[in-house]
């Protein structure tokens, strides 16, 4: 067989096998995506189900837990966000409105006793989480920078960092009794200040560990250049190093916000006044002894999840950079 005939035969065989090869590669990609689709369904399914429950009334849910929200009902959200009757009466008194006017309005909208007042609980959580995030971010970034850079080495620095690292393995339950006694002793019991101070302390070790790894990989040339330009330690950190560390800081912000916003144990121990309840406490107290308002509770959970979703959407790019920091050298 001549070389030309052999080449033609080879091309014919390749053309005949190419579609099958492309098909097999396409089928392999589909099979590889199947586990990802299953994992996504498992993770997203509960959120979608909760969202559907929030648009249905409790008796409809008990009759068919997996039914579609048809018709779409918004009264669960109105009940969740509407203040309680005593709160509305108190607000009306400050505005010079007679209580009878408030009662007539509540009857007209079908909420004789007012709503659940979940908006107050969201405000309480915001008043706790925002300053707690500022405190833990400021302290942990400076501590991580000192532990990461050779210029600030001090005797026993490695031992101190090891103890900080080991503290992450202790369960929070072992500190509850001590924190309760400290809160009572300092007059912080049943105040939001107790949570504002406890939450940053509970996250300092994790933040310092994560941020130290990021600060350690920043080239020393950048630090030297900042010092040559006349920056002191304080200016060099806040104007040069902290902006470089934004991806790692965004990562810790998302983790800390999620942890503080959903924290339950410390809030249950240190805050017992209903008017100071945070979102997790309010969700827990939503469940009555003889009746559970499933639709209203689902609406409250959807509302409480919204800030976390928004924060992740805003910081998602920085979050991904922070999670992948240090994965590739060079």
HUPEPE-V49361 format. One record per helix or strand of 3 or more residues. SS is the DSSP state (2 for helix, 1 for strand). FROM is the first residue (numbers start at 1). TO is the last residue. Records with the same first field share a line. If there is no record, write none. Layout:
SS->FROM-TO, FROM-TO
This chain:
2->3-53, 58-63, 75-81, 85-95, 99-109, 118-148, 150-152, 157-169, 172-185, 192-216, 220-228, 233-244, 246-261, 265-270, 274-276, 279-285, 294-324
